[in-house]
């Protein structure tokens, strides 16, 4: 997707503060952190959001879930909140699926 911000991050066309990369995923610091630590984990494949998932994405999504605790451990997070917003009414602003990983002392109650 040539006009997708996160696809441009994956392609290296826009710089990111990268913390993790493998064949399938990219992890980086959110540019406007909402917690002491605010990371984003995205699939390199352009998937819009959970509503866009296809059956063939099942293995990729399983790998993504397994990558979250791996990344949290790498970053020494003792506990964290994981959020993915789906659709405009779900608060999604960037339409390339991403999982927010939030940690630190100032997480508000939920
Ligand atoms: P969402 O509202 O769930 O779509 O979240 C999009 C997130 O992407 C927001 O928390 C933004 O701060 C973050 N963001 C937008 N542009 C960038 C960027 N270039 N690098 C890192 N994070 C970004």
Backbone and ligand atoms as CSV (ligand in chain L), in Angstrom:
chain,resi,resn,atom,element,x,y,z
A,1,UNK,N,N,0.866,-1.201,0.000
A,1,UNK,CA,C,0.000,0.000,0.000
A,1,UNK,C,C,0.892,1.238,0.000
A,2,UNK,N,N,1.001,1.912,-1.124
A,2,UNK,CA,C,1.962,3.003,-1.264
A,2,UNK,C,C,1.633,4.202,-0.388
A,3,UNK,N,N,0.358,4.386,-0.023
A,3,UNK,CA,C,-0.007,5.560,0.773
A,3,UNK,C,C,-0.164,5.239,2.256
A,4,UNK,N,N,0.285,4.051,2.668
A,4,UNK,CA,C,0.117,3.646,4.065
A,4,UNK,C,C,1.354,4.035,4.882
A,5,UNK,N,N,1.131,4.805,5.942
A,5,UNK,CA,C,2.227,5.280,6.789
A,5,UNK,C,C,3.068,4.120,7.338
A,6,UNK,N,N,2.417,3.112,7.876
A,6,UNK,CA,C,3.189,2.038,8.503
A,6,UNK,C,C,3.874,1.141,7.467
A,7,UNK,N,N,3.292,1.040,6.264
A,7,UNK,CA,C,4.010,0.330,5.187
A,7,UNK,C,C,5.294,1.086,4.837
A,8,UNK,N,N,5.244,2.402,4.914
A,8,UNK,CA,C,6.448,3.210,4.637
A,8,UNK,C,C,7.495,3.011,5.724
A,9,UNK,N,N,7.052,2.820,6.976
A,9,UNK,CA,C,7.997,2.505,8.054
A,9,UNK,C,C,8.649,1.149,7.799
A,10,UNK,N,N,7.823,0.179,7.402
A,10,UNK,CA,C,8.336,-1.165,7.113
A,10,UNK,C,C,9.372,-1.106,5.994
A,11,UNK,N,N,9.088,-0.301,4.972
A,11,UNK,CA,C,9.986,-0.180,3.815
A,11,UNK,C,C,11.217,0.664,4.119
A,12,UNK,N,N,11.231,1.329,5.288
A,12,UNK,CA,C,12.364,2.196,5.642
A,12,UNK,C,C,12.300,3.552,4.968
A,13,UNK,N,N,11.149,3.863,4.355
A,13,UNK,CA,C,11.001,5.163,3.676
A,13,UNK,C,C,10.783,6.288,4.686
A,14,UNK,N,N,10.274,5.923,5.855
A,14,UNK,CA,C,10.097,6.862,6.966
A,14,UNK,C,C,10.844,6.244,8.145
A,15,UNK,N,N,11.637,7.037,8.869
A,15,UNK,CA,C,12.390,6.454,9.988
A,15,UNK,C,C,11.470,6.080,11.150
A,16,UNK,N,N,11.887,5.056,11.870
A,16,UNK,CA,C,11.155,4.689,13.088
A,16,UNK,C,C,12.177,4.390,14.174
A,17,UNK,N,N,11.750,4.522,15.403
A,17,UNK,CA,C,12.596,4.179,16.545
A,17,UNK,C,C,12.370,2.692,16.821
A,18,UNK,N,N,13.069,1.880,16.050
A,18,UNK,CA,C,12.810,0.436,16.001
A,18,UNK,C,C,13.354,-0.288,17.227
A,19,UNK,N,N,12.559,-1.217,17.760
A,19,UNK,CA,C,13.031,-2.043,18.875
A,19,UNK,C,C,13.021,-3.528,18.524
A,20,UNK,N,N,12.322,-3.878,17.441
A,20,UNK,CA,C,12.214,-5.309,17.109
A,20,UNK,C,C,11.932,-5.442,15.614
A,21,UNK,N,N,12.555,-6.444,15.017
A,21,UNK,CA,C,12.216,-6.758,13.625
A,21,UNK,C,C,12.508,-8.219,13.349
A,22,UNK,N,N,11.582,-8.873,12.679
A,22,UNK,CA,C,11.856,-10.193,12.118
A,22,UNK,C,C,11.191,-10.248,10.736
A,23,UNK,N,N,11.087,-11.417,10.166
A,23,UNK,CA,C,10.559,-11.507,8.793
A,23,UNK,C,C,9.120,-10.995,8.690
A,24,UNK,N,N,8.362,-11.133,9.777
A,24,UNK,CA,C,6.926,-10.846,9.714
A,24,UNK,C,C,6.487,-9.561,10.404
A,25,UNK,N,N,7.288,-9.111,11.377
A,25,UNK,CA,C,6.815,-8.013,12.241
A,25,UNK,C,C,7.863,-6.931,12.435
A,26,UNK,N,N,7.344,-5.749,12.757
A,26,UNK,CA,C,8.204,-4.624,13.136
A,26,UNK,C,C,7.657,-4.056,14.447
A,27,UNK,N,N,8.564,-3.802,15.389
A,27,UNK,CA,C,8.193,-3.170,16.651
A,27,UNK,C,C,8.957,-1.869,16.792
A,28,UNK,N,N,8.270,-0.818,17.221
A,28,UNK,CA,C,8.925,0.501,17.335
A,28,UNK,C,C,8.205,1.338,18.385
A,29,UNK,N,N,8.888,2.398,18.835
A,29,UNK,CA,C,8.286,3.306,19.810
A,29,UNK,C,C,7.230,4.171,19.138
A,30,UNK,N,N,6.097,4.327,19.821
A,30,UNK,CA,C,5.068,5.244,19.343
A,30,UNK,C,C,5.626,6.671,19.358
A,31,UNK,N,N,5.319,7.430,18.316
A,31,UNK,CA,C,5.860,8.782,18.179
A,31,UNK,C,C,5.259,9.749,19.206
A,32,UNK,N,N,4.096,9.423,19.735
A,32,UNK,CA,C,3.423,10.280,20.737
A,32,UNK,C,C,3.010,9.399,21.915
A,33,UNK,N,N,3.988,9.026,22.755
A,33,UNK,CA,C,3.719,8.013,23.787
A,33,UNK,C,C,2.634,8.430,24.789
A,34,UNK,N,N,1.765,7.497,25.090
A,34,UNK,CA,C,0.679,7.721,26.061
A,34,UNK,C,C,0.985,7.021,27.382
A,35,UNK,N,N,2.195,6.543,27.568
A,35,UNK,CA,C,2.619,5.896,28.811
A,35,UNK,C,C,4.146,5.969,28.847
A,36,UNK,N,N,4.741,5.612,30.002
A,36,UNK,CA,C,6.210,5.654,30.117
A,36,UNK,C,C,6.856,4.896,28.959
A,37,UNK,N,N,6.323,3.710,28.704
A,37,UNK,CA,C,6.744,2.936,27.529
A,37,UNK,C,C,5.525,2.732,26.644
A,38,UNK,N,N,5.653,3.085,25.386
A,38,UNK,CA,C,4.547,2.906,24.447
A,38,UNK,C,C,5.131,2.406,23.127
A,39,UNK,N,N,5.003,1.102,22.940
A,39,UNK,CA,C,5.517,0.471,21.726
A,39,UNK,C,C,4.363,0.103,20.808
A,40,UNK,N,N,4.672,-0.028,19.543
A,40,UNK,CA,C,3.706,-0.539,18.573
A,40,UNK,C,C,4.318,-1.761,17.913
A,41,UNK,N,N,3.529,-2.798,17.759
A,41,UNK,CA,C,3.962,-3.980,17.015
A,41,UNK,C,C,3.031,-4.150,15.830
A,42,UNK,N,N,3.615,-4.233,14.641
A,42,UNK,CA,C,2.793,-4.326,13.426
A,42,UNK,C,C,3.241,-5.517,12.576
A,43,UNK,N,N,2.292,-6.111,11.865
A,43,UNK,CA,C,2.695,-7.084,10.845
A,43,UNK,C,C,3.251,-6.325,9.647
A,44,UNK,N,N,4.258,-6.863,9.013
A,44,UNK,CA,C,4.777,-6.206,7.800
A,44,UNK,C,C,3.742,-6.263,6.674
A,45,UNK,N,N,2.956,-7.315,6.674
A,45,UNK,CA,C,1.882,-7.437,5.679
A,45,UNK,C,C,0.844,-6.355,5.943
A,46,UNK,N,N,0.377,-5.708,4.879
A,46,UNK,CA,C,-0.644,-4.679,5.073
A,46,UNK,C,C,-1.988,-5.334,5.357
A,47,UNK,N,N,-2.368,-5.280,6.623
A,47,UNK,CA,C,-3.699,-5.715,7.073
A,47,UNK,C,C,-4.293,-4.487,7.746
A,48,UNK,N,N,-5.502,-4.131,7.398
A,48,UNK,CA,C,-6.078,-2.870,7.879
A,48,UNK,C,C,-6.328,-2.917,9.386
A,49,UNK,N,N,-6.992,-3.957,9.823
A,49,UNK,CA,C,-7.330,-4.095,11.247
A,49,UNK,C,C,-7.933,-5.491,11.449
A,50,UNK,N,N,-8.440,-5.770,12.631
A,50,UNK,CA,C,-8.982,-7.111,12.906
A,50,UNK,C,C,-10.102,-7.470,11.937
A,51,UNK,N,N,-10.895,-6.475,11.539
A,51,UNK,CA,C,-12.008,-6.740,10.613
A,51,UNK,C,C,-11.526,-7.190,9.236
A,52,UNK,N,N,-10.272,-6.928,8.934
A,52,UNK,CA,C,-9.709,-7.227,7.613
A,52,UNK,C,C,-9.055,-8.616,7.570
A,53,UNK,N,N,-9.004,-9.289,8.723
A,53,UNK,CA,C,-8.290,-10.580,8.770
A,53,UNK,C,C,-8.990,-11.639,7.926
A,54,UNK,N,N,-8.160,-12.479,7.305
A,54,UNK,CA,C,-8.650,-13.590,6.501
A,54,UNK,C,C,-8.194,-14.889,7.168
A,55,UNK,N,N,-8.865,-15.998,6.866
A,55,UNK,CA,C,-8.466,-17.271,7.481
A,55,UNK,C,C,-6.979,-17.572,7.301
A,56,UNK,N,N,-6.414,-17.192,6.169
A,56,UNK,CA,C,-4.992,-17.487,5.927
A,56,UNK,C,C,-4.056,-16.665,6.813
A,57,UNK,N,N,-4.596,-15.697,7.551
A,57,UNK,CA,C,-3.774,-14.900,8.465
A,57,UNK,C,C,-3.663,-15.531,9.857
A,58,UNK,N,N,-4.290,-16.678,10.054
A,58,UNK,CA,C,-4.357,-17.264,11.403
A,58,UNK,C,C,-2.966,-17.542,11.972
A,59,UNK,N,N,-2.083,-18.112,11.181
A,59,UNK,CA,C,-0.746,-18.442,11.686
A,59,UNK,C,C,0.021,-17.152,11.992
A,60,UNK,N,N,-0.087,-16.183,11.099
A,60,UNK,CA,C,0.591,-14.898,11.304
A,60,UNK,C,C,0.115,-14.234,12.599
A,61,UNK,N,N,-1.185,-14.274,12.845
A,61,UNK,CA,C,-1.724,-13.643,14.051
A,61,UNK,C,C,-1.307,-14.386,15.313
A,62,UNK,N,N,-1.207,-15.703,15.200
A,62,UNK,CA,C,-0.702,-16.470,16.337
A,62,UNK,C,C,0.729,-16.069,16.641
A,63,UNK,N,N,1.523,-15.931,15.589
A,63,UNK,CA,C,2.927,-15.513,15.764
A,63,UNK,C,C,2.989,-14.119,16.368
A,64,UNK,N,N,2.068,-13.252,15.936
A,64,UNK,CA,C,2.067,-11.885,16.471
A,64,UNK,C,C,1.814,-11.911,17.979
A,65,UNK,N,N,0.848,-12.700,18.400
A,65,UNK,CA,C,0.560,-12.776,19.843
A,65,UNK,C,C,1.754,-13.320,20.610
A,66,UNK,N,N,2.464,-14.269,20.023
A,66,UNK,CA,C,3.649,-14.818,20.695
A,66,UNK,C,C,4.801,-13.815,20.716
A,67,UNK,N,N,4.794,-12.904,19.773
A,67,UNK,CA,C,5.874,-11.914,19.696
A,67,UNK,C,C,5.713,-10.823,20.758
A,68,UNK,N,N,4.480,-10.552,21.167
A,68,UNK,CA,C,4.244,-9.492,22.169
A,68,UNK,C,C,4.994,-9.786,23.479
A,69,UNK,N,N,4.825,-10.942,24.105
A,69,UNK,CA,C,5.582,-11.195,25.342
A,69,UNK,C,C,7.090,-11.274,25.118
A,70,UNK,N,N,7.483,-11.715,23.931
A,70,UNK,CA,C,8.917,-11.747,23.606
A,70,UNK,C,C,9.491,-10.331,23.619
A,71,UNK,N,N,8.761,-9.423,22.994
A,71,UNK,CA,C,9.178,-8.022,22.942
A,71,UNK,C,C,9.137,-7.403,24.343
A,72,UNK,N,N,8.085,-7.719,25.101
A,72,UNK,CA,C,7.969,-7.187,26.466
A,72,UNK,C,C,9.153,-7.651,27.314
A,73,UNK,N,N,9.542,-8.901,27.153
A,73,UNK,CA,C,10.674,-9.421,27.921
A,73,UNK,C,C,11.965,-8.718,27.496
A,74,UNK,N,N,12.137,-8.566,26.204
A,74,UNK,CA,C,13.325,-7.867,25.679
A,74,UNK,C,C,13.435,-6.458,26.262
A,75,UNK,N,N,12.296,-5.800,26.429
A,75,UNK,CA,C,12.271,-4.413,26.921
A,75,UNK,C,C,12.132,-4.344,28.442
A,76,UNK,N,N,12.201,-5.505,29.098
A,76,UNK,CA,C,12.132,-5.583,30.569
A,76,UNK,C,C,10.842,-4.990,31.136
A,77,UNK,N,N,9.737,-5.220,30.455
A,77,UNK,CA,C,8.456,-4.727,30.956
A,77,UNK,C,C,7.917,-5.729,31.973
A,78,UNK,N,N,7.585,-5.250,33.156
A,78,UNK,CA,C,7.115,-6.157,34.213
A,78,UNK,C,C,5.644,-6.474,34.040
A,79,UNK,N,N,4.931,-5.612,33.406
A,79,UNK,CA,C,3.518,-5.799,33.103
A,79,UNK,C,C,3.188,-4.810,32.015
A,80,UNK,N,N,2.171,-5.084,31.273
A,80,UNK,CA,C,1.867,-4.191,30.142
A,80,UNK,C,C,0.419,-4.356,29.722
A,81,UNK,N,N,-0.056,-3.341,29.021
A,81,UNK,CA,C,-1.409,-3.357,28.459
A,81,UNK,C,C,-1.287,-3.428,26.947
A,82,UNK,N,N,-2.095,-4.265,26.339
A,82,UNK,CA,C,-2.070,-4.437,24.886
A,82,UNK,C,C,-3.421,-4.019,24.316
A,83,UNK,N,N,-3.369,-3.118,23.359
A,83,UNK,CA,C,-4.610,-2.578,22.764
A,83,UNK,C,C,-4.480,-2.604,21.247
A,84,UNK,N,N,-5.547,-2.981,20.578
A,84,UNK,CA,C,-5.608,-2.739,19.132
A,84,UNK,C,C,-6.955,-2.096,18.822
A,85,UNK,N,N,-6.902,-0.939,18.202
A,85,UNK,CA,C,-8.127,-0.212,17.859
A,85,UNK,C,C,-8.590,-0.639,16.469
A,86,UNK,N,N,-9.888,-0.825,16.331
A,86,UNK,CA,C,-10.435,-1.309,15.066
A,86,UNK,C,C,-11.507,-0.351,14.554
A,87,UNK,N,N,-11.202,0.302,13.438
A,87,UNK,CA,C,-12.164,1.198,12.802
A,87,UNK,C,C,-12.167,2.576,13.453
A,88,UNK,N,N,-12.646,3.540,12.665
A,88,UNK,CA,C,-12.687,4.928,13.165
A,88,UNK,C,C,-13.415,5.036,14.489
A,89,UNK,N,N,-14.534,4.339,14.606
A,89,UNK,CA,C,-15.325,4.425,15.838
A,89,UNK,C,C,-14.682,3.643,16.971
A,90,UNK,N,N,-13.674,2.847,16.644
A,90,UNK,CA,C,-12.897,2.152,17.665
A,90,UNK,C,C,-11.630,2.916,18.029
A,91,UNK,N,N,-11.493,4.121,17.472
A,91,UNK,CA,C,-10.347,4.962,17.808
A,91,UNK,C,C,-9.135,4.746,16.925
A,92,UNK,N,N,-9.305,3.996,15.826
A,92,UNK,CA,C,-8.158,3.736,14.939
A,92,UNK,C,C,-7.871,4.966,14.078
A,93,UNK,N,N,-6.601,5.372,14.074
A,93,UNK,CA,C,-6.186,6.527,13.263
A,93,UNK,C,C,-5.266,6.126,12.123
A,94,UNK,N,N,-4.492,5.074,12.344
A,94,UNK,CA,C,-3.604,4.574,11.283
A,94,UNK,C,C,-4.161,3.221,10.836
A,95,UNK,N,N,-4.491,3.139,9.538
A,95,UNK,CA,C,-5.226,1.970,9.058
A,95,UNK,C,C,-4.302,0.883,8.508
A,96,UNK,N,N,-3.349,0.534,9.366
A,96,UNK,CA,C,-2.482,-0.640,9.194
A,96,UNK,C,C,-2.447,-1.250,10.588
A,97,UNK,N,N,-2.898,-2.469,10.718
A,97,UNK,CA,C,-3.091,-3.070,12.037
A,97,UNK,C,C,-1.855,-2.922,12.918
A,98,UNK,N,N,-2.084,-2.529,14.154
A,98,UNK,CA,C,-0.985,-2.389,15.108
A,98,UNK,C,C,-1.486,-2.700,16.497
A,99,UNK,N,N,-0.594,-3.253,17.296
A,99,UNK,CA,C,-0.892,-3.530,18.692
A,99,UNK,C,C,-0.085,-2.558,19.543
A,100,UNK,N,N,-0.783,-1.762,20.331
A,100,UNK,CA,C,-0.127,-0.877,21.289
A,100,UNK,C,C,0.319,-1.733,22.475
A,101,UNK,N,N,1.539,-1.518,22.931
A,101,UNK,CA,C,2.044,-2.170,24.140
A,101,UNK,C,C,2.441,-1.043,25.091
A,102,UNK,N,N,1.670,-0.902,26.157
A,102,UNK,CA,C,1.832,0.220,27.085
A,102,UNK,C,C,2.283,-0.297,28.430
A,103,UNK,N,N,3.240,0.408,29.015
A,103,UNK,CA,C,3.730,-0.009,30.328
A,103,UNK,C,C,4.275,1.187,31.083
A,104,UNK,N,N,4.373,1.037,32.396
A,104,UNK,CA,C,4.940,2.093,33.223
A,104,UNK,C,C,4.032,2.424,34.377
A,105,UNK,N,N,4.354,3.537,35.008
A,105,UNK,CA,C,3.705,3.845,36.277
A,105,UNK,C,C,2.379,4.574,36.126
A,106,UNK,N,N,2.107,5.101,34.956
A,106,UNK,CA,C,0.933,5.970,34.858
A,106,UNK,C,C,-0.170,5.406,33.965
A,107,UNK,N,N,-0.335,4.082,33.985
A,107,UNK,CA,C,-1.438,3.517,33.208
A,107,UNK,C,C,-2.742,3.812,33.942
A,108,UNK,N,N,-3.672,4.470,33.288
A,108,UNK,CA,C,-4.937,4.761,33.964
A,108,UNK,C,C,-5.755,3.490,34.152
A,109,UNK,N,N,-6.715,3.551,35.059
A,109,UNK,CA,C,-7.612,2.408,35.219
A,109,UNK,C,C,-8.383,2.181,33.936
A,110,UNK,N,N,-8.883,1.008,33.756
A,110,UNK,CA,C,-9.547,0.677,32.489
A,110,UNK,C,C,-10.939,0.124,32.779
L,1,LIG,P1,P,-4.364,4.249,16.537
L,1,LIG,O1,O,-5.095,5.453,17.066
L,1,LIG,O2,O,-4.689,2.993,17.309
L,1,LIG,O3,O,-4.550,4.090,15.041
L,1,LIG,O4,O,-2.848,4.504,16.838
L,1,LIG,C1,C,-1.966,5.063,15.923
L,1,LIG,C2,C,-0.706,5.356,16.681
L,1,LIG,O5,O,0.331,5.561,15.757
L,1,LIG,C3,C,-0.797,6.605,17.568
L,1,LIG,O6,O,-0.540,6.247,18.929
L,1,LIG,C4,C,0.297,7.511,16.982
L,1,LIG,O7,O,0.971,8.271,17.962
L,1,LIG,C5,C,1.194,6.508,16.304
L,1,LIG,N1,N,2.011,7.026,15.203
L,1,LIG,C6,C,1.596,7.800,14.176
L,1,LIG,N2,N,2.627,8.053,13.337
L,1,LIG,C7,C,3.702,7.422,13.841
L,1,LIG,C8,C,5.069,7.297,13.438
L,1,LIG,N3,N,5.532,7.876,12.314
L,1,LIG,N4,N,5.908,6.570,14.198
L,1,LIG,C9,C,5.455,5.987,15.329
L,1,LIG,N5,N,4.183,6.052,15.768
L,1,LIG,C10,C,3.315,6.756,15.038
